[in-house]
Each structure stands twice: as C-alpha cells, then as structure tokens.
C-alpha cells in the first residue's frame, strides 16, 4: 500500500445518519482503516451502543459528551471493540477525527 495524503479542506462534507462526515480515507471492510471527520451538532443524541471493531475519536474542535463525561478539544478517546459507550451528545457542536479499522459505518 502506498502513502495517502488528503487535505480535510478539499474533501466534500456529506450528510450522514448523525450530522455530516468528511471521508478522508476509505477502504472496503477488512481491507484497511477508515478515517473521517465527523461533524455533530446540538441535535446529536446517540444511544449507548458498541461496535465489533476498535474505534478512536480525537476532538478537533468543540466538545463531545459520552455518558457522564465531557471531552474537550485535544482529547483522544479510544474505545475497544465490544465496549458499550454513550449516550453521545454534542450540545455546542463538535468536529471529531474518527479512526476505525475496517468498519462500514
């Protein structure tokens, strides 16, 4: 695999189930990581859930609430596969860098 370089400001922002997403790196399931910027606003309200893959969020701008904790800009949140988390909210809005290995969402 060769090096990939993407500038977030040159990537289209698309409406996704919960807010907007800028897909920076995409691979088919099991073929490599998916890296994206997730943009959530005050309407974001994701119930407690888990995934069958490891997941990492890095708070670029704003803050995100997961459960009873609030994570500010600069926070790195690592969630191992199968670990439930949430509810997830972004009352003031948030931009998150999200990294997942081989997921479809």
DSSP file (Angstrom, degrees, kcal/mol; ACC not computed):
  #  RESIDUE AA STRUCTURE BP1 BP2  ACC     N-H-->O    O-->H-N    N-H-->O    O-->H-N    TCO  KAPPA ALPHA  PHI   PSI    X-CA   Y-CA   Z-CA
    1    1 A X              0   0    0      0, 0.0     2,-0.2     0, 0.0     3,-0.1   0.000 360.0 360.0 360.0 138.2    0.0    0.0    0.0
    2    2 A X        -     0   0    0      1,-0.1     2,-0.0     0, 0.0     0, 0.0  -0.567 360.0 -81.8 -97.4 164.5    1.3    3.4   -0.8
    3    3 A X        -     0   0    0     -2,-0.2     2,-0.4     1,-0.0    -1,-0.1  -0.317  41.6-154.1 -62.7 140.7    1.1    6.6    1.2
    4    4 A X        -     0   0    0     -3,-0.1     2,-0.4     2,-0.0    -1,-0.0  -0.965   8.9-170.6-118.6 137.2   -2.1    8.6    1.0
    5    5 A X        +     0   0    0     -2,-0.4     2,-0.4     2,-0.0    -2,-0.0  -0.996   9.0 171.8-129.1 129.2   -2.4   12.3    1.7
    6    6 A X        -     0   0    0     -2,-0.4     2,-0.6     5,-0.0     3,-0.1  -0.998  24.7-143.1-137.2 138.0   -5.7   14.2    2.0
    7    7 A X    >   -     0   0    0     -2,-0.4     3,-2.4     1,-0.1     4,-0.3  -0.911  12.8-144.5-101.2 121.6   -6.5   17.7    3.0
    8    8 A X  G >  S+     0   0    0     -2,-0.6     3,-1.4     1,-0.3    -1,-0.1   0.834  99.3  60.2 -52.0 -36.1   -9.7   18.0    5.0
    9    9 A X  G 3  S+     0   0    0      1,-0.3    -1,-0.3    -3,-0.1    -3,-0.0   0.585 103.6  51.1 -73.1  -8.9  -10.5   21.3    3.4
   10   10 A X  G <  S+     0   0    0     -3,-2.4     2,-0.4     2,-0.1    -1,-0.3   0.307  91.8  94.1-107.1   6.6  -10.5   19.7    0.0
   11   11 A X  S <  S-     0   0    0     -3,-1.4     2,-0.1    -4,-0.3    13,-0.1  -0.850  79.9-114.1-105.5 134.5  -12.9   16.9    0.9
   12   12 A X        -     0   0    0     -2,-0.4     2,-0.6    11,-0.1    11,-0.5  -0.380  22.6-132.0 -65.1 138.2  -16.7   17.1    0.4
   13   13 A X        -     0   0    0      9,-0.1     2,-0.4    -2,-0.1     9,-0.2  -0.841  29.6-167.2 -90.9 120.8  -18.8   17.2    3.5
   14   14 A X  E     -A   21   0A   0      7,-2.8     7,-2.5    -2,-0.6     2,-0.3  -0.870  25.1-110.1-115.4 145.6  -21.7   14.7    3.1
   15   15 A X  E     +A   20   0A   0     -2,-0.4     5,-0.3     5,-0.2     2,-0.2  -0.549  43.5 176.5 -69.2 127.6  -24.9   14.3    5.2
   16   16 A X  E >   -A   19   0A   0      3,-2.4     3,-0.7    -2,-0.3    -1,-0.0  -0.743  48.6 -78.0-125.2 176.7  -24.7   11.1    7.2
   17   17 A X  T 3  S+     0   0    0      1,-0.3     2,-0.4    -2,-0.2     3,-0.1   0.787 125.3  26.8 -47.3 -38.9  -27.1    9.5    9.7
   18   18 A X  T 3  S-     0   0    0     26,-0.1     2,-0.4    22,-0.0    -1,-0.3  -0.685 130.7 -50.6-130.0  79.2  -26.0   11.7   12.5
   19   19 A X  E <  S-A   16   0A   0     -3,-0.7    -3,-2.4    -2,-0.4     2,-0.3  -0.782  90.5 -38.0  99.9-139.5  -24.7   15.0   11.2
   20   20 A X  E     -AB  15  39A   0     19,-2.3    19,-2.9    -2,-0.4     2,-0.4  -0.889  46.8-158.4-129.2 157.0  -22.1   15.4    8.5
   21   21 A X  E     -AB  14  38A   0     -7,-2.5    -7,-2.8    -2,-0.3     2,-0.6  -0.998  12.7-157.5-139.5 140.1  -18.9   13.4    7.5
   22   22 A X  E     - B   0  37A   0     15,-2.4    15,-2.4    -2,-0.4     2,-0.7  -0.966  23.1-147.2-111.4 109.8  -15.8   14.2    5.6
   23   23 A X  E     + B   0  36A   0     -2,-0.6    13,-0.2   -11,-0.5     3,-0.2  -0.693  24.6 170.9 -81.9 113.4  -14.3   10.8    4.5
   24   24 A X  E    S+     0   0A   0     11,-2.0     2,-0.4    -2,-0.7    12,-0.2   0.884  70.2  11.1 -90.0 -45.7  -10.6   11.2    4.4
   25   25 A X  E    S- B   0  35A   0     10,-2.2    10,-2.3     2,-0.0     2,-0.4  -0.992  71.0-178.2-137.3 126.7   -9.5    7.5    3.9
   26   26 A X        +     0   0    0     -2,-0.4     2,-0.3     8,-0.2     8,-0.2  -0.988   4.9 170.8-130.3 136.8  -11.9    4.7    2.9
   27   27 A X        -     0   0    0     -2,-0.4     5,-0.1     5,-0.2     3,-0.1  -0.943  40.5 -95.0-133.7 157.6  -11.4    1.0    2.4
   28   28 A X    >   -     0   0    0     -2,-0.3     3,-2.7     1,-0.2     4,-0.4  -0.359  66.0 -72.9 -64.4 154.0  -13.7   -1.9    2.0
   29   29 A X  T 3  S+     0   0    0      1,-0.3    -1,-0.2     2,-0.2    74,-0.1  -0.249 122.9  10.0 -52.8 129.4  -14.4   -3.8    5.1
   30   30 A X  T 3  S+     0   0    0      2,-0.3    -1,-0.3    72,-0.2     3,-0.1   0.416 107.9  92.4  82.0  -2.0  -11.4   -5.8    6.2
   31   31 A X  S <  S-     0   0    0     -3,-2.7     2,-0.3     1,-0.3    -2,-0.2   0.455  98.6 -53.3-104.0  -2.4   -9.1   -4.1    3.6
   32   32 A X  S    S-     0   0    0     -4,-0.4    70,-1.1    -5,-0.1    -1,-0.3  -0.890  73.2 -43.6 151.1 178.8   -7.8   -1.2    5.8
   33   33 A X  E     - C   0 101A   0     -2,-0.3     2,-0.4    68,-0.2    68,-0.2  -0.258  36.8-142.5 -76.7 160.3   -8.7    1.6    8.0
   34   34 A X  E     - C   0 100A   0     66,-3.2    66,-2.3    -8,-0.2     2,-0.4  -0.995  18.4-174.2-119.9 128.7  -11.4    4.3    7.6
   35   35 A X  E     +BC  25  99A   0    -10,-2.3   -10,-2.2    -2,-0.4   -11,-2.0  -0.986  14.7 153.8-126.9 131.5  -10.5    7.8    8.7
   36   36 A X  E     -BC  23  98A   0     62,-2.3    62,-3.3    -2,-0.4     2,-0.6  -0.955  43.0-118.9-149.5 163.4  -13.1   10.6    8.7
   37   37 A X  E     -BC  22  97A   0    -15,-2.4   -15,-2.4    -2,-0.3     2,-0.4  -0.968  29.9-156.9-106.6 120.8  -14.0   13.9   10.3
   38   38 A X  E     -BC  21  96A   0     58,-3.2    58,-3.0    -2,-0.6     2,-0.6  -0.842   3.2-162.0 -98.4 134.4  -17.4   13.6   12.0
   39   39 A X  E     +BC  20  95A   0    -19,-2.9   -19,-2.3    -2,-0.4     2,-0.4  -0.953  14.1 177.3-121.2 110.2  -19.3   16.9   12.5
   40   40 A X  E     - C   0  94A   0     54,-2.1    54,-2.5    -2,-0.6     2,-0.2  -0.879   7.2-165.5-116.7 145.9  -22.1   16.7   15.0
   41   41 A X    >   -     0   0    0     -2,-0.4     3,-2.2    52,-0.2    49,-0.5  -0.458  47.4 -71.0-116.0-169.9  -24.4   19.5   16.2
   42   42 A X  T 3  S+     0   0    0      1,-0.3    48,-0.1    49,-0.2    49,-0.1   0.716 124.4  64.3 -58.7 -23.2  -26.8   20.1   19.1
   43   43 A X  T 3  S+     0   0    0     47,-0.1    -1,-0.3    46,-0.1     2,-0.2   0.570  74.8 116.7 -78.5  -7.3  -29.3   17.6   17.6
   44   44 A X    <   +     0   0    0     -3,-2.2    46,-0.6    46,-0.2     2,-0.2  -0.445  28.6 156.1 -66.3 125.3  -26.9   14.7   18.1
   45   45 A X  E     +F   89   0B   0     -2,-0.2     2,-0.5    44,-0.2    44,-0.2  -0.668  12.3 177.6-152.5  89.4  -28.2   12.1   20.5
   46   46 A X  E     -F   88   0B   0     42,-2.6    42,-2.7    -2,-0.2    41,-0.7  -0.850  24.6-131.4-101.0 122.8  -26.7    8.6   20.0
   47   47 A X        -     0   0    0     -2,-0.5    38,-0.1    40,-0.2    41,-0.1  -0.132  41.7 -70.8 -67.7 167.9  -27.8    6.0   22.5
   48   48 A X  S    S+     0   0    0     38,-0.1     2,-0.3    39,-0.1    38,-0.2  -0.359  74.5 144.0 -56.3 132.7  -25.5    3.6   24.3
   49   49 A X  B     -I   85   0C   0     36,-2.1    36,-2.5    -3,-0.1     2,-0.3  -0.942  34.4-144.3-159.3 175.8  -24.0    1.1   21.8
   50   50 A X        -     0   0    0     -2,-0.3     2,-0.3    34,-0.2    34,-0.1  -0.921  11.6-138.4-143.6 169.8  -20.9   -0.8   20.9
   51   51 A X        -     0   0    0     -2,-0.3    31,-2.9    29,-0.3    32,-0.2  -0.857  22.5-122.9-128.0 163.8  -19.2   -1.9   17.7
   52   52 A X  S    S+     0   0    0     -2,-0.3     2,-0.3    29,-0.2    29,-0.1  -0.013  95.3  55.9 -95.0  29.7  -17.4   -5.1   16.6
   53   53 A X  S    S-     0   0    0     27,-0.1    29,-0.3    26,-0.1    -2,-0.2  -0.976  93.4 -95.0-151.0 157.1  -14.2   -3.1   15.9
   54   54 A X        -     0   0    0     -2,-0.3    47,-0.8    27,-0.2     2,-0.3  -0.439  42.8-164.3 -70.7 150.5  -11.9   -0.8   17.8
   55   55 A X  E     -ED  79 100A   0     24,-2.3    24,-3.3    45,-0.2     2,-0.4  -0.993  11.5-167.3-141.3 144.6  -12.7    2.9   17.4
   56   56 A X  E     -ED  78  99A   0     43,-2.0    43,-2.6    -2,-0.3     2,-0.4  -1.000   1.6-170.4-135.4 134.9  -10.8    6.1   18.2
   57   57 A X  E     -ED  77  98A   0     20,-2.9    20,-3.4    -2,-0.4     2,-0.4  -0.958   3.6-167.5-118.9 142.3  -12.0    9.7   18.3
   58   58 A X  E     -ED  76  97A   0     39,-2.1    39,-3.0    -2,-0.4     2,-0.8  -0.991  24.6-130.1-127.2 123.2   -9.8   12.8   18.5
   59   59 A X  E     + D   0  96A   0     16,-2.6    15,-3.0    -2,-0.4    37,-0.2  -0.608  31.2 172.0 -77.9 109.1  -11.7   16.1   19.4
   60   60 A X  E     +     0   0A   0     35,-2.3     2,-0.3    -2,-0.8    -1,-0.2   0.912  67.8   0.4 -81.1 -47.9  -10.6   18.6   16.8
   61   61 A X  E    S+ D   0  95A   0     34,-1.5    34,-2.6    12,-0.1    -1,-0.3  -0.997 115.4   1.1-144.9 142.6  -13.0   21.5   17.7
   62   62 A X  E    S- D   0  94A   0     -2,-0.3    11,-0.6    32,-0.2     2,-0.3  -0.491  84.9 -77.7  84.5-152.2  -15.7   21.8   20.3
   63   63 A X  E     -G   72   0B   0     30,-1.3     2,-0.4     9,-0.2    29,-0.3  -0.989  28.4-149.8-150.9 157.0  -16.6   19.1   22.8
   64   64 A X  E     -G   71   0B   0      7,-2.1     7,-3.1    -2,-0.3     2,-0.5  -0.978  10.2-142.3-130.9 141.4  -18.4   15.9   22.9
   65   65 A X  E     +GH  70  89B   0     24,-3.2    24,-2.4    -2,-0.4     2,-0.4  -0.899  17.4 178.9-102.6 129.7  -20.3   14.2   25.8
   66   66 A X  E >   -GH  69  88B   0      3,-2.4     3,-1.5    -2,-0.5     2,-0.2  -0.962  66.8 -41.9-129.5 113.4  -20.1   10.4   26.2
   67   67 A X  T 3  S-     0   0    0     20,-2.7    20,-0.2    -2,-0.4    22,-0.1  -0.515 123.6 -23.9  65.7-132.9  -22.0    9.2   29.2
   68   68 A X  T 3  S+     0   0    0     -2,-0.2     2,-0.4    18,-0.1    -1,-0.2   0.199 121.4  87.5 -98.0  15.9  -21.5   11.5   32.1
   69   69 A X  E <   -G   66   0B   0     -3,-1.5    -3,-2.4     2,-0.0     2,-0.5  -0.898  61.5-149.0-118.1 146.8  -18.1   12.9   30.8
   70   70 A X  E     -G   65   0B   0     -2,-0.4     2,-0.5    -5,-0.2    -5,-0.2  -0.950   9.7-156.9-113.1 131.5  -17.3   15.8   28.6
   71   71 A X  E     -G   64   0B   0     -7,-3.1    -7,-2.1    -2,-0.5     2,-0.1  -0.939  12.1-158.9-113.0 123.7  -14.3   15.7   26.3
   72   72 A X  E >   -G   63   0B   0     -2,-0.5     3,-2.1    -9,-0.2   -13,-0.3  -0.328  40.5 -53.8 -94.0 175.0  -12.8   19.0   25.1
   73   73 A X  T 3  S+     0   0    0    -11,-0.6    -1,-0.2     1,-0.3   -13,-0.2  -0.167 125.3  29.1 -45.9 134.6  -10.6   19.9   22.2
   74   74 A X  T 3  S+     0   0    0    -15,-3.0    -1,-0.3     1,-0.3     2,-0.2   0.300  86.8 134.6  93.4  -9.1   -7.4   17.8   22.1
   75   75 A X    <   -     0   0    0     -3,-2.1   -16,-2.6   -16,-0.1     2,-0.5  -0.545  42.0-154.7 -77.0 137.9   -9.0   14.8   23.8
   76   76 A X  E     -E   58   0A   0     -2,-0.2     2,-0.5   -18,-0.2   -18,-0.2  -0.968   9.6-167.3-112.0 123.8   -8.2   11.3   22.4
   77   77 A X  E     -E   57   0A   0    -20,-3.4   -20,-2.9    -2,-0.5     2,-0.5  -0.953   2.5-170.2-117.6 117.1  -10.9    8.7   23.1
   78   78 A X  E     -E   56   0A   0     -2,-0.5     2,-0.5   -22,-0.2   -22,-0.2  -0.930   1.9-173.9-109.9 127.7  -10.1    5.1   22.4
   79   79 A X  E     -E   55   0A   0    -24,-3.3   -24,-2.3    -2,-0.5     3,-0.1  -0.950  17.2-140.7-124.4 109.6  -13.0    2.5   22.6
   80   80 A X    >   -     0   0    0     -2,-0.5     3,-1.8   -26,-0.2   -29,-0.3  -0.290  39.4 -83.3 -65.4 153.7  -12.1   -1.2   22.2
   81   81 A X  T 3  S+     0   0    0      1,-0.2   -29,-0.2   -29,-0.1   -27,-0.2  -0.258 114.9  21.1 -58.2 142.5  -14.4   -3.4   20.3
   82   82 A X  T 3  S+     0   0    0    -31,-2.9     2,-0.6   -29,-0.3    -1,-0.2   0.327  89.1 125.4  83.1  -7.4  -17.4   -4.6   22.2
   83   83 A X    <   -     0   0    0     -3,-1.8   -32,-0.2   -32,-0.2    -1,-0.2  -0.763  58.2-133.4 -88.9 118.6  -17.2   -1.9   24.9
   84   84 A X        +     0   0    0     -2,-0.6     2,-0.3   -34,-0.1   -34,-0.2  -0.423  31.9 172.1 -69.0 143.2  -20.5    0.0   25.2
   85   85 A X  B     -I   49   0C   0    -36,-2.5   -36,-2.1   -38,-0.1     2,-0.2  -0.985  18.7  -1.3-148.4 158.6  -20.4    3.8   25.4
   86   86 A X        -     0   0    0      1,-0.3     2,-0.2    -2,-0.3   -18,-0.1  -0.712  33.4-139.2 119.1-171.2  -22.8    6.7   25.3
   87   87 A X        -     0   0    0    -41,-0.7   -20,-2.7    -2,-0.2     2,-0.5   0.611  59.2-156.3 -60.3 154.6  -25.2    8.2   25.2
   88   88 A X  E     +FH  46  66B   0    -42,-2.7   -42,-2.6   -22,-0.2     2,-0.3  -0.918  20.0 164.5-114.2 129.5  -23.2   10.6   23.0
   89   89 A X  E     -FH  45  65B   0    -24,-2.4   -24,-3.2    -2,-0.5   -44,-0.2  -0.937  28.7-162.7-139.5 160.5  -24.2   14.2   22.5
   90   90 A X    >   +     0   0    0    -46,-0.6     3,-1.6   -49,-0.5   -46,-0.2  -0.528  16.3 172.0-140.9  69.8  -22.6   17.5   21.2
   91   91 A X  T 3  S+     0   0    0      1,-0.3   -49,-0.2   -49,-0.1    -1,-0.1   0.768  85.6  31.8 -56.6 -29.8  -24.7   20.3   22.6
   92   92 A X  T 3  S-     0   0    0    -29,-0.3    -1,-0.3     1,-0.2   -50,-0.1   0.370 123.5 -99.7-106.2   2.5  -22.4   23.0   21.4
   93   93 A X    <   -     0   0    0     -3,-1.6   -30,-1.3   -30,-0.2     2,-0.3   0.135  39.1-149.5  89.8 150.9  -21.3   21.1   18.3
   94   94 A X  E     -CD  40  62A   0    -54,-2.5   -54,-2.1   -32,-0.2     2,-0.5  -0.994  14.9-148.9-154.5 148.7  -18.1   19.1   17.7
   95   95 A X  E     -CD  39  61A   0    -34,-2.6   -35,-2.3    -2,-0.3   -34,-1.5  -0.995  28.2-174.2-117.8 121.3  -15.6   18.1   14.9
   96   96 A X  E     -CD  38  59A   0    -58,-3.0   -58,-3.2    -2,-0.5     2,-0.6  -0.950  24.7-140.3-120.4 133.5  -14.1   14.7   15.6
   97   97 A X  E     -CD  37  58A   0    -39,-3.0   -39,-2.1    -2,-0.4     2,-0.4  -0.832  29.9-163.9 -84.0 127.0  -11.4   12.8   13.8
   98   98 A X  E     -CD  36  57A   0    -62,-3.3   -62,-2.3    -2,-0.6     2,-0.4  -0.955  11.9-173.0-121.1 132.0  -12.6    9.2   13.8
   99   99 A X  E     +CD  35  56A   0    -43,-2.6   -43,-2.0    -2,-0.4     2,-0.3  -0.988  10.5 166.3-123.5 127.9  -10.4    6.2   13.0
  100  100 A X  E     -CD  34  55A   0    -66,-2.3   -66,-3.2    -2,-0.4     2,-0.9  -0.990  34.3-124.6-138.4 148.1  -11.8    2.7   12.7
  101  101 A X  E    S-C   33   0A   0    -47,-0.8   -68,-0.2    -2,-0.3   -47,-0.1  -0.813  83.9 -28.6 -96.9 102.6  -10.2   -0.5   11.3
  102  102 A X  S    S+     0   0    0    -70,-1.1   -72,-0.2    -2,-0.9    -1,-0.2   0.668  90.6 145.0  75.7  19.7  -12.3   -2.0    8.5
  103  103 A X        -     0   0    0    -74,-0.1   -76,-0.2     1,-0.1    -1,-0.2  -0.342  46.6-142.3 -84.4 171.9  -15.8   -0.8    9.5
  104  104 A X              0   0    0      1,-0.1    -1,-0.1    -2,-0.1    -2,-0.0   0.446 360.0 360.0-107.9  -5.0  -18.6    0.1    7.1
  105  105 A X              0   0    0    -71,-0.0    -1,-0.1     0, 0.0    -2,-0.0   0.482 360.0 360.0-102.6 360.0  -20.1    3.0    9.1
